[in-house]
Amino acid sequence: MSMITATAWVPRGFAAPFPTKYTFDEEEFKRIAELAKLQLDDANEELDEARNNAAKNDTEDMKDVDGSDDEVPAKGVKSKEEEDDDLAEYDLEHYDDDVAQDQEGEGMSMGMFGNVKSLAYHTSNEDDPYITMKENEEEDEEREELQILATDNMLLAAKVEDEVAHLEVYVYEDGADNLYVHHDIMLPAIPLCVEWLDLPVGKANVEKDSRANFVAVGTFDPDIEIWDLDTIDCMYPNAILGEGGANAPTGDDPKEKKAKKKRKKSKKANDSYHVDAVLALAANRAHRNLLASSSADKTIKLWDLHTTSCAKSYSYHTDKVCSLAWHPRESTVLLSGSYDRTVVAADMRAPDAQFPRWGVESDIEMVKWDPHSPNYFYVSTESGMVHHHDIRSAPKTPAESKPVWVLQAHDESVAAMDVNPVIPGFLVTGSTDRMVKLWNLNGGDGENGGPAMVVGRNLEVGKVFSATWAPNEEVGFRLAVAGSKGIVQIWDTSTNPAVRRAFADRMVPVEEEVKERLVGVDDDSSESEDEPEPEGNEDKSADRWESMEED
């Protein structure tokens, strides 16, 4: 199985030109030990419990008929005395003695390495005539391979491949039509969402204009991992938001351990951390230390990235919360969509207030603000619909919601949707029906205008789980699409004739014919067609992620 569940762009100029190699020193060891302490304690407790249960069962099974507690080997298992007899012929106790005698003698017999004394040892590779590529040359070549130019974009793809979860970090060279994997990051569970962060995480004293290149990853595990994208070959995340994080209780107190075990079994939602899969992440670009997360535990959490602790928790949805979006101008307003079939626009400064709530006909997949008209937002649903709402027309009840327009965009779930941040009125939708569709939001007929489809394409990525526009104006027409085949395609939509006609005012006129550009990294698994869906599978978003977890 190979699939990409989520993607995110890194704007130009944020990635370090030469990423650093991970170094495991004493300071790093202390940091990892602090982050891993709670997880190690949990593992040891579970291991001890399993051993005690196994020992208890073995003792009961090995009792004699007379009731004695003498251990009797299981059928087919040799006793310790029998094992010692089998190993006696190898004389392993005196093995080192033979090696020592050989080293003292002049003839040093070591089998196939008998002429090892004829091999010269050089303290530096510079002195070894058989090494033609010196260390400095190797370092320079590796440094050049890792270089990221100011004109390059990074693209992050959350991927599952052969039951291994990892985050692939791509570099996209627009001028060269080149997309390649720069490095990857191993993840503990199937990833469901990724969010790029431009702030150093876990540092209290951060300058206002400081820049960084981090990523937050949400998975089926309730913890949120944060990684530095400018460091490669990392062994452990820079921070963990959740119960397993550095600011979590130490668990040294026996009463605290008992309470923690009870919480772990009950998985009851609380105000400090998520207890179920993390479905959505949203970084606040105005208040850069704030990261919002939503979960299958029906809560929304607000995290302080300076302290990596939960600042506030919200529970105004009654089902899984699957999508989040901060308002582009009112920086404290958060839009959220849930499987309870409602969308809420909440001011995070007033957690006890009554927030406006809109209703839709089926489970919600995505919510997005319009960056060019901030009073409007879009909602995509499991039934293939896209709703366009005006926040100024908030209904008294969700059932009374009146959208500006409703669009039947696809025949199946609209799992991906994005509004172009550079070109006004340019919307993309992607569906589990394998189609990607581009829409001109101002191209329709009627009193309110409305959307008109510009073009629809099957980009051969399988079921479309992610479709995101590039963030920079220079690559504003570039679209990253990924899905169930585990591959990424970057489509330069400005090379499509229908797009050029619809958005001609945003493009430089070209007299000669423009060849359509589609850039991707091939995956061997993509050559075969997707397996057919089991009969009766409705392919709902919730079912899709749950079936992934079971697999």
N, C-alpha and C positions, 0 to 999 in steps of 0.2 A: 504494500500500500504506500502510495506517495501522494501527498496533497499539500497545498499551501492555503492556510486558513486566513491569513491577514497580511497586509503590507503597509509600509509607511515610508514616506520620502524624508530624506535629510536635505535641507536647503544647501545650496552651494556656499562654500566659504566657511562652514562650521567644522568640517572634518580636518584633523591635523594633516599637514602635507606628508609627514612621515610618522605613521603610528609607531608607538613604542612596544617593545617586546615585554611580556609579563616577566617580572622578577620576583622570585620567592625568597624574601629575606626575613629577618626576625620580626620586623614590624608587620609585614604582611601575614606572617604566621599568627601573630597575636590577633590581628583583625579577623582572620578566618576562624580562629578558635572562639572568638567572641560571638561571631555570627552562627557558628555551628554548634555551640554548647547545648542549646535547648534541643536541637534535633538529635544530637548524640545521646543526650540523657534519655530521650524518648525511645531511641533504638535500643539502648542498653536495658531499659526497663522492660520493653517488650521481649527482648532476648532472654533476660532472666526469667520472666514469666513463662516463656515457652520451654526453657530448660527445666524449670521446676515441674511443669506439667508432664514433660516427657519422662523425667526421672521418676515421677510418681507412678506413671503408667508402666514403665519398665520394671519398677520394683514389684508391682502387683503381678505382672506377667511372669516374673522369674522366681516367685516363691515356690518352694517345694510342696509336694503333696502333704508333707507332714506339717506344713505351716512355717518352715524355717525361711530366713531371709537370704540364704546363700544364693548368689547369682549363678544362673545357668545360661550358658551361651545359647542364642537362638539357633534354630536349625539352619545348617549351612554356613554358620559363622565360626571361625576357628578361635580356640582359646588363646590366651596370651602365651602359654607355654608352647603351643603348636607354632605360633608365629615366630617365637624366638628360635625354634629348631630350624625353620625354613630359612631364616636369615643368617644362621651360624656359618654356613658354607662361604658366605661372602666376607667374613671377618671384618665387618665394618668398624669395629672398635679400634683396629690397628691400621685403618686406612691412611690416616695422616702420618703414621710412622714411616710407611713406605715412601710417601712423597718427600718427607724430610730427609731420608737416607739418599734418595736420588739427587736432591739439591746439594747435599754435601759432597757427593762423588763427582768425578771429572766427566764421566760419561753421560750423565743426566739423560735417562731414557724416558721419553714422554710420548711413545707411540708415534702418531702422525706428526707430532710437533717435536720430534726428537732433535731436529737441527735448530731449535729455537735460539740457541746461543749465537748462531750466525746472523740473527736479525739485529740490526742496529737500532737503538732507541735514541730519538732526538727530542730534546726538551722543547723545541719550537718547530712548528711546521716549516718555518723559513729555512731551517737547516736540512730538511729532508728533501733529497733530490728527486724522490718519486712523487712528491706532491707538486703538481704543476700550477694549480690554482691556490694562491696564498690566501691567508685569512682575510686580509684587507680587501682583496678582490672579491671574495665570497660575500663579505659584508656589504660592499658597495653594490654588488649585483642584487642581493636580497633587498637592500634598501630601495633600489630603483624599482623593483617589482612591486613593492608595497606603496610606492608614492601615489598620492592622490592630488590631482591638480585643482586649482581654484575654479576651473571650468567643469569639473566633474560633479555629478550628483551621486549621493549614496541612496540605495534603496534597500529597505529591510523587509525580509520575507520570513514569516513564521511557518516552519515546514515540519511535516511528519514524513519520514521515509524509512520503510522497513522497521516500523515500530520504534524508531529512534527520533526523538524530538530535538530540533535545534533551530537556531535563528541564523539564516544566511544573510550576510552583509555583501550586497552587490555594489559595484561601481559602474555607473552609466556614463560613457563617453559619447556625448551627443554628436559631436562633429565626426567621430570615427565610426558611428553606428555600432558601438561595441558595448556589450553588457557581460560582465564576468563576476564570479564570486571572489571577493577580496579575502574574506575569512568567515568563519562561522563560530557560533556559540552554542554549546550543549545546554539543553534545557531538561528540567526534571520531569515534565509531563507535557501532554499535548497542548501546544499554545493556541490561544483563542483570540488574543488581541495584542497589539503592540502600539506604543506611543513614544515618539521622539521627544527628548528633553534637552533644553539648551542651557541648563543650570547645573553646576557641580552639586552632587547629591551628598548629604551627610555632613556638610560643613556649615557651621553656625555663622561665621563671619565671612560673608561673601559680598564682594563689591557689586554695586548696582549694575554696572555695565559688564560684568564678567560673563564669559561665554564658555560653553562646554558642549560635549557631544555624547549624550547618554541615551539609553533606551530603557523603557519600562515594559515588562512582558507579563501578561496575565495568562494563566494556564488552568487546567482542570484542578490543580492544587490551589488552595485558598490564598497562598502567599504570592506577593508581587515581587519579582526579581528585577533589579536595576543593574545594568552593565555599562561600563565605559567603552564606547565604540572606538576610541583612539588607542586602546590597548588590546593586543591580540594574544591569543593562547592563554586567556585567563582561566584559572581553576575554579574560581568562586565569584559570585556576584559582588558588586561594590556595596550593595545594600539589599535588604529584604524587608518589605512592608508587610507586616502580618504577625501572626503568633510566633513564627520562627525567626523574627527579626532580632536585631541587637538590643532593642529597647523592650523586648518581651520580658515577662517575669522570669527570674532565674530558675525557679523550681526547686530551690534547696530546702525550703520549708516543707516538712512532711504533709502538713495540712494543705499547703498550696499544691503539692503534687497530687493529692487525692482529689482536690477540687478541679485541677486541670484534667485529670483522667475522666472525671464525670462530664466536663465540658466537651472533651474530645469525642466521647461516645454519643452525647446528645446532639452535637453539632447545632446548638441553639445560637441563633443570631445574637450579636452583642454590639457594644459601642466601640470596641477597641480593634477588631480585626474581622476579616471575612472568614466564614466557616464552610464555604462552598466555592465552586468554580468562579473565576473572575472573567466576566463576559465583555467588559468594556473599560477603556481608560481614556481620560481626556485631560491634557495639560492646559493650565491656564496661562495664556501668553502675556497677560497683563500683570498678574500676580504670580511670578514664575516659580515660586516655591510651593504652589498648590497643585496637587494632582488629584483628580476625581476618579473613583473606580466604582463599578457596579458589579453585582454578583448574582448568582443563582440563589443566594440566601435571601434575596428580595431587598437588600439594603444598598445604599449608596454611601461610600466613605470618602471623606476629604482628608488628604494626607499632607503633612508639612514636610517637604523634602529636605529642609535644613536639619530637622531632628529625626526624620524617618518615622514619625509617630502619627497616629490617627488623631486629627484635630476635631473631627465631628462626624457623626453618623446619622443617616436619615432613613426613615422607614415609611415613606408615604405611598409606596407601591405594594400591591398584594400578590405579586408573582415575580418571576425572574426579571431583572432589569438588564436589558440587552444592549442598549445604546445610549451614549452621552455626547453632549456638545455644548461648549461654553458659548455664550452670546458674543459676537464679534466686537461689540462696543460696550454694552452693560456687563462689565467683566465679572460681576458676582451672580449673574443669572445663569443657571444650568438647565439645559433641556434634557429630558430623559424619556426613553421609551421602554415599555415593559410588555411582557406576555399577558399582563392583565388587560391589554388592548387599550391602554391610555397613554397619552403624552402629557408630561407635566413640565411647566416652566417655573422653576423655583429660585427664589432669591436665597442664597446660602447664608446671608446675614440674619435671616428671620426664620429659623427652623420650625417654629410653632405656628407660622402664619398659614392661612388657607390659600393654596396656590391654584392658579388656573389650570384646568385639566381638559384635554380634548380626547374624544373617543374615536376609534376606527373599527372597521368591520372584522378584523382578524389579528392574529399575533403580529407584533411590530418587529421589523428587522433592523431598520436604520432610522435615525433622525439627523437632520442637517439644517443649520441656519443658512440663509442666503447671505454671503459676505458683502454683496453689493446692495442689498435691500434688507437691512437688519430687522425690519419688522415682520419678515416672513420666514417661515421654515417649511421643511419638506419631511414627509414621513413615508417610508416604504413598508410594505406588509407581506406577510406570508402568502396571501392570495394573489400577489402580482400587482397590487395597486400602489400608486403614488398619490399622496394627498398634499395639497398646498394650502397652508393656513396663514392667516394674519393674526399676530399675537394681540393686536389691539381689539380683536373681535372674540374675546374669551367667552365661552358659553357658561351658563349657570350650572349645567350638568354635562358630563361627557356625551350623553345621548343627544344633546341639543347642538352638537358641533356642526358648524357650517363652513366647509372649506371653500377657498376661492375657486378651486377646481379639483377634480379627481380624475386620474388617468389610469386606465388599464394598460400598464406598461408591458407586462409579460403574462404568459399563461401560468407560470409557476412563481415560486417565492422570489422576491427582489432582495437577494441577500447582499447586494452591493449597490451603493449609490454615492455620488459625490458631485458637488457643485464646484465648477471651475473657479479658482480664486483670482484668476487673471482676466478671463474673458467673461463679461457679464452675460447671463442668460444661457450658459452652456452647461447642460446637465448630462451625466452619464448614469445608466442603470445597468446592472448585471444580474443574471438570474441563474437559478438551477436548471433552467431550460437550455443552458449553454450559450445563450445569446448576450452580446453586449450591444446596447443601443445608445445612440447620442441624440440629444434633444435640444432644439432651439426653443427656449421658454417663452420667447416673444414672437414666435412664428405662426401661432395658431389663429384661427378665425374666431369670431364671436365677440360678445360684449367685453369680456375680461381677457381677450387675447388667448392665453394658454399655450401649452406646448405643442410643437410639431416635431415628429421624428425626422431626423436628418439622415441617419443611416443605421443599419443594424448589421452586425457581423458575428460570425462564429470564429473566434480566434484560436480554437483548438486547445484551450486550456482545461476542457472538461466543464463541469458545473462551476459557474463563476461565483467565487466566495469573496473576491476583493477587486475593486476598481477604483483607483485613486489618481487624481491629477497631480502633476509635478508642481511644486510651489513657486518656482522662479519664473519671472516674466520671459526670460530667454527661452525657456522650454515649456511655456504655458500650454501648448497644445499637446504635450506628451502625456500619455495615459498608460499607467501600469495596471495590468490585468493578470490575475492568477486564480487558480481553482483546483479542482479535484485531480488533475493530472500531475500536479507537483511542479509545474513550470511557470515562469513569468514571461509575459510578452509586453514590450513597450511599443505602443502604437503612436506614431507621429500623425495625429489626426489632421494636421494642417496639410498633409499630402493627399488627403481624400478629396476627390472632386466635389462631392456633395457638401462637405464641410467648408471647402473654399468658397462655394457659392453662398452658403448660409451666413458665413462670417467674413465676407469679403472686405468689410470695412476695418477688420482687425489684421489684415495681411497685406504684404507688399505684393503688388501685381507682378505676375511672371508670365511672359509670353510663351515660352516653350512648355512642353508637357512635363508635368511633375509626376515622378514615379513614387508610388505609395511606399512608405517606410514602416517596417515592422521588425523590431529587434528583440531577440530572445536568446536564452541559454537552453539548449536542448537537453532533455533528460531521457535516458534509455527507456524508462518506464512509460514515457509518453507515447512511444511508438504503437503500443497496443491500445485498443479501445477500452473504455471503462466497462467494468462488469455491469450487466443489466441489473436494474433495481429489483429487489424481491417484490412479489405481488403483494399489494395492499400497503406498501410503504408510501406514505403521503409526503415524505421528504420535508417535514416541517423543520424549522431551524433547531428547535429544542431537541427533537428526535435525532437530528443529524449529529449534534455534538454528543448526545448521550450514547448513540450507537458507536461513535468513534472511541469513546471511553471504554465501552464493553469489549471492542475489538482489541 
